[in-house]
Amino acid sequence: MPPCAQPDAAAACPHTAGHRTIADARCAWTARFRAGGLDTPELDARVLIGHALGLDHAGLAAAAARRLVAAEQSAIAALARRRLVREPVARIVGFKEFWSLRLCVDAATLVPRPETETIVEAALAAIDAAGSRARPLRIADLGSGSGAILLALLTELPNAFGVGSDASPGALAAARDNARRLGLRRAAYVACNVTAALRGPFDLIVSNPPYIASADIATLPPEVRLFDPRLALDGGADGLDFYRAIAAAAPALLAADGLLVVELGAGQAEPVAALLAGAGLASEPPRPDLNGVPRALVARKLPVTGYESRASGPGKKALGMSAGTD
């Protein structure tokens, strides 16, 4: 293994040849990652070396002067080389933290992003405003992926039950595994396209849908373009296909006072709000993520007028979730 790639790094790491100690390895791989153009070279080196050695941050610091044996150096190098070809750290180690939950991820799932926590925040804020946190709420998560949004909500809503849908059997397997590991037996999962196997009424519908325009996928960072499943990215020609499907299905699935909360891509707040309005759903101003990007859109059913209520008659009997759920 060559010494630190940059002169200043080499000066700071005088013993990097052979990576004799944990500290040497961290310094050397940080330099290699920086030279490779990675955004967070020091963090990536720490996480990957810690994973290879079975040590957390404190353990790495405490053992900084420990000499590495050849097998440990090889294990670290194998992980680091994967990162140098832009495989995300979460995919290399097999998990990602979301809402303080450790979620397993694999090739069938998106890696949960910090900005998606804005969906959880927006949903909980709306629920709290209605004083409904203790209610036995019924939640649907459309395009559930690893289960991140639904599982985060269920940890905050002790009496809620949720169902996640996804067209990918692999993603559903990952979501079920995450629910089992977290002990959340109030989550069920069903394979279907958007809402095809779901029955309302739901008090809350959430979704982080595919919203990248097909032609834009080629411009995404390699960590996303090369490793995230295209099914979870591709929103059609204008990025809005999944929102159209949600707008068409949500009004019939939502309870009278139900909420819809969807994640937005950049510049999508107005067109998505217009799609929802056309389906009879009134949107609030979008909630920004930590970078100030409008990220979560909360919508509710428009009130039904007295005439429409009389014309519709007594209505159908409320149905539960499809018997096809987990």
N, C-alpha and C positions, 0 to 999 in steps of 0.2 A: 504494500500500500504506500503510495507516495506521501511525502510530508505535506503540511498545510500548503494549499495552493497559492495563498497570497503572502507576500513578504511580511506584512504586519502580523498576520496570523502565525506565521512560522516563528517570528520573534517572540510572540506571546506563548507559543507551545514548543519549547526547545526539545521536547522528547517525543514528538509525534511519530517518528519513524517506528513502525511496528505497533504503535498505540499501546505502550507499555502499561499505562494505567487508565482507569476510567476517565480521569480528567483529560488525559491526552486524547482519548478517543472522542470525547465531546468536542474538544477544541478542533481536532482535525476534521471531523465530519461537519461541524458548523462551517468551517472554511470551504469545504467541498460543496456544501449546499448553497452557500452564498455565491460561490463562483458559478454554480449552475443556475443562478437566477431565481432561487426559491424565495418566497416572501418572508418566511419566518425560519431562517436557518437554525438559529440557536434553539428555538422551541422544538423544531422537528428533530434535531439531534438528541435533545434531552429525552423526548418521548420515545423515540425508537431505541435508543440505548437502554433506557429504563425497561422497555418492554422485552428486549432481548435478554436482559439480566434478571428480570423479575423484581426490579426495584422501583419504588416511587421516587418523587422528587427529593424528599428528605433522605431516602436511602442512598440515592446517587451522591448527594452532597457528603453524607457521612462516610461513604466508601470511596471518595474521589481518588485517594492515593493507592487504592488496591490495584495490584497488578492483574492484568487480564491474561487468561490462558488462551491458547490458540483457538480452541473451540468457541470461546466467547467472542474473540475477534472476528471469527468467520460468521458467527450468527449475526453480529452487528452489521458486518459488511453486506450480508445478504439482504437485510432489511433496508439498509441505506441505499443500495443500488436500485431497489424498487422505487424509492422516493426520487432518485435522480432522473428517472424516466417519467416523473410527474404523477405517479400513483399517489393518491391522497393518503395521508398518515392514518386516517380513520380506517381506510380499507386495508392497510398493511397490518394494523394491530387488531382489526376486526370489531371495533366498537367506537361509538361516539357518545359523548355526554350531551344530553338535551334536557332542559328543565331539571337539572341535577339528577337525571336518570341515566344510567349506563345502558345504552341500547346497542345490541349487536347489529352490524350491517354486513351486507355481502353484495355480490355482483348484481343481485336482483333488486336492490333498493337504492334509492337516493341516500346520500349522506345527509342527515338532518343539519340544517343551517341555523346559526344563531338568530337570523332575522325571522325565521319561522316561529320562534317563540312569541313574536308579536301577535300571532293568531291566537295563541293561548291567552295572552294578556287581554286582548280585546274581548274574547269570549267571556272570560271571568269577570271583567269589568262590567259587561252588560248583564251578566247573571247577578252580580252583587247589587247593581243598581235596582234590580227588581226584587231583591231580597230572596233569591231562589237557590242559594248555594246548598241548602240542606234538603231541597226537594229531590224526589226520585226521578231526576231528569233522564230523558232518553236522547241519546246522542248518536248521530251518524257521521262517520268520517269517510269522505269520498276520495278514493285514490290514496288509501291509508299508508302504503309503502311499509316502512319499518314499524309503523304504529305510533310514531313519535307524538303526534298531536293528540290522538285519542288517549293514549296512556298518560300523558301529562295531565290532561283534563280529569281523568279518573282519579289521579292521586290527589287532586284538589277538591273533588266533588264526591264525598264519601258514600252517597246514596244513589249516584248516577249509574246507569248501565249504557254501554255503547256497542255499536257494531261498525266495523270497518269494512269497506269494500275495495277491491282492487282487481284489475284484469290479469295481474301477474300471479300465478300460483307460487312462484318463488318468493315474491314479496309477502304474500299472505303467510307463508311458512315462517318467514323471519318475524313478522308481527306476532304471530301466535307464540313463537318461542320467547320473544321479549315479554309478552304478557305473562307467560308461565313463570319466567325467571323473576319477574317483579311481583308475583303473587296476585295479579289483578284478574280474578276470575269473572269480573263484571264486563269483560271485553270479549266479543265474539267477532268472527271474521267470515266473509263470504266472497266467493269469486264471482264477479260480474262486471259488466261495463257500466260504470258510473252508478246508477241507482236501479238497474234492471231487476235485482233480486230483493229490493228493500220495500218495506211497507211502513207507512207512517201510522200515527203522527209522531214526529220527533220534536222535541223542545229545542234542540240545537243541531244544526248541520254545519260541519266544518270541512274545509278542503284546502289543500295546497296542490292545485291542479297543474298539469303540464301547461306552461304558458310561454314557452319560447317559440317564436315564429320559426317554421321549418328551415328557412334559408339562413337564419341567424345562428343555428347550432354550430356551424363550421367556425364561427368567430369566437366561441366560448373558450375559456381557459382549458388547457389540456386536462387538468384534473377533473373537469366536468365533461368535456367533449369526448374524451377517450375512455372514461371509466363509469360515468353515470349511465343507467339504462335509457336508451333513446325514448322508450315508451313513457318514461316519467318526465321527459323534457319537452317533447314535440307537441306544441299546441296548435298545429296546423298552419296554414298559409299566413294568417295574421296573429297567431298565438291565442285566439279566443275560442277555439272549437270546444274545449272542455267547459268554458263558462256558458256557452250556448246550451250545452246539455244540462248543466246545473240549473240554469234559468228555466228551462222547459220542465224540469222535474220537481224542483224545490217547492213551488207553491202547493202542490198536492201532497207533499210529504211533511210539510211543516204544520205543527199545531197552530191554533189560532194566534197564540202569543209567541210563536217560535222565532228563533233567530237563525240567520245564515251568516257565517263568517268565512270569507275566502281570502287566500293570499293573492297579492297582486304582483305582477312584474312591473318594471319601470314604464311609466307612461300609460298604464292600463286603467287607472282609477275611473276616468270619465267613460271610456267605452264599456267597461264592465258594469258600472252603475246604470248606464243606458240600457244594456241588455236586461238587467234585473228589473228596471222600471217597466220595461215592455212586458214583463211577466207578472206585474203587479206587486213588486217588491220595492220598498222604499229604502234607500241607502243613507247611512250617516256619512259625515266627512271621514275620509280614510285615516286610519291610525298609522303614524310613521314608525319606522324601526329606529334603531339607535343611530343610524346614519342619516336620519331625516327623510328617508325615502318612503312615500306612501305605500304601506305594505299590507294592511289588513282592512277589509271592507266589511262592515256589519250592515245587514239588511233585514227588514221585517216585512211581513205582509201588510199591504195597505188595508185600512178598515173596510169592511163590507158594508154597503149601504143597506138601509132597511128594506128597500125594494128588492135588491139582489138577494138578501137573506130570505125573504118570503118566496121569491121565485124559485129558489133552489130547493124548497121543501125541507123536510126533516133531515135530509142528508143520509149518507151511508154510515153504517156502523163502523166505528174506528177499528182499524186492523192493526195487529201487532207486526213485529218483524217477520219476514219470510221464514217459513219453516226450514228453508235451506241454509240458515245461518249455523255457525259452528256449534 
